[in-house]
Amino acid sequence: MRATTLIATLALTGGLLGAGAVFMPAMAQTAGTSAATQASWLTMQQVQTKLEAAGYRDFEKIERDSDKYEVKATDPQGKRVELDIDPMTGDVLKTEVKRSK
């Protein structure tokens, strides 16, 4: 019975080590891809230019977040809004109305 427990423990340990060897390169590759992806983001000026063309104005803040831009501005209807912006396309992902101006 002791030999069976020892063999099961060794098999489990070997499986865990093997799984770690498989997943570590995949995780490292994901981290490298993230940095490369951020290099292809639009600049803050490009984001502002695109939003101005869509009628936004009075920009209070444009901030780079981990996976998007956050912008505080006035929308075309004159309402103060907080926007989440796609960093690669400049498209508005989410709009939150803060207050009317």
Summary of the structure (lengths in Angstrom):
residues: 101
radius of gyration: 24.2
end to end distance: 77.8
largest distance: 77.8
contacts: 241
relative contact order: 0.12
helix: 48%
strand: 30%
